[in-house]
């Protein structure tokens, strides 16, 4: 999967996770929504991990490099590789 495709999929799963989160704020006992949220959150975590393994951290809090601040070494989203 290309960098752009992976980032697009991450954004899609992040959107769904946030929408399910908002739905669960008003429907906290909906078992189907809870299961779906868990599944989507796990997939999102896997996608983010895959992206960060290949391209570096997506968020500054995931910069685990203690030698230097490296979370934005890659191109900005509007820049091409």
Buried (B, 14 or more C-beta within 10 A) or exposed (E): EEBEEBBEBBEEBBEBBEEBEEBBEEEEEBEEBBEBBEEBBEBBEEBBEBBBEEBBBBEEEEBEEEEEEEBEEBEEEEEEE
